[in-house]
Amino acid sequence: MSNNTAPSEEHLCTSCAGIQRNWRKAPGHAELMQRGNRKEERGANTVTVTRYVCEHCGTVWDYENNKHNQKAGWSVIGRI
């Protein structure tokens, strides 16, 4: 998979498929378990990115909390 190819989403459970991606403050779901967080630079700002894993389907998610970008939020990273 190249850096330009989105991860496959064929394996998503119904709850994961319902998560609104790329929208700040969109809710996740109850089976997402937090696996840690990190700080990343976004231009002149530092944002918090939190990693989650769905305990039902194994999907790995990142949630970017960036108050300067409304289109930050949930993104699928892959699957464990």
Wavefront OBJ file of the C-alpha trace (Angstrom):
o trace
v 0.000 0.000 0.000
v 1.397 3.392 -0.932
v 1.002 6.521 1.177
v -1.655 7.700 -1.295
v -3.875 4.644 -0.910
v -6.592 4.713 1.747
v -6.748 1.642 4.004
v -9.398 -0.910 3.055
v -12.664 -0.428 4.919
v -14.326 -3.705 3.894
v -13.857 -5.175 7.381
v -15.641 -2.404 9.308
v -18.353 -3.455 11.742
v -21.684 -1.614 11.552
v -20.705 0.726 14.408
v -17.381 1.675 12.806
v -19.016 2.162 9.406
v -21.319 4.718 11.056
v -18.525 6.975 12.346
v -18.405 10.301 10.514
v -14.867 10.770 9.300
v -12.904 13.977 9.004
v -15.242 16.054 11.141
v -14.156 17.427 14.502
v -16.345 16.466 17.482
v -18.034 13.577 15.636
v -18.719 10.764 18.130
v -17.059 7.367 18.016
v -18.803 4.304 19.479
v -18.794 2.264 22.696
v -16.437 -0.516 21.526
v -13.554 1.836 20.685
v -10.780 1.404 23.235
v -8.178 4.118 23.642
v -4.606 2.942 23.028
v -2.656 6.143 23.645
v -2.142 9.640 22.346
v 0.575 11.823 20.924
v 1.207 15.458 20.050
v 1.813 16.449 16.427
v 2.679 19.750 14.782
v 0.158 21.199 12.320
v 1.756 24.348 11.001
v 2.100 26.761 13.915
v -0.185 24.639 16.131
v 0.247 21.486 18.178
v -2.658 19.016 18.126
v -3.465 15.861 20.086
v -3.974 12.655 18.102
v -5.510 9.750 20.020
v -5.293 6.136 18.783
v -8.288 3.815 19.233
v -8.940 0.175 18.344
v -12.405 -1.309 17.851
v -12.750 -4.393 20.021
v -15.406 -5.808 17.689
v -13.735 -5.640 14.255
v -10.126 -4.655 15.022
v -10.187 -1.386 13.087
v -7.475 1.063 14.159
v -8.586 4.699 14.275
v -6.876 8.018 14.945
v -8.863 10.961 16.270
v -7.244 14.354 15.684
v -8.466 17.043 18.060
v -7.544 20.229 16.225
v -9.599 23.265 17.171
v -8.200 25.140 14.155
v -9.457 22.576 11.607
v -13.130 21.560 11.581
v -12.295 18.782 9.099
v -9.904 17.046 11.472
v -11.396 14.162 13.427
v -11.706 10.408 12.829
v -9.612 8.566 10.263
v -9.152 4.842 9.628
v -5.519 3.777 9.966
v -5.859 0.065 9.300
v -6.665 -3.127 11.125
v -4.898 -5.157 13.789
l 1 2 3 4 5 6 7 8 9 10 11 12 13 14 15 16 17 18 19 20 21 22 23 24 25 26 27 28 29 30 31 32 33 34 35 36 37 38 39 40 41 42 43 44 45 46 47 48 49 50 51 52 53 54 55 56 57 58 59 60 61 62 63 64 65 66 67 68 69 70 71 72 73 74 75 76 77 78 79 80
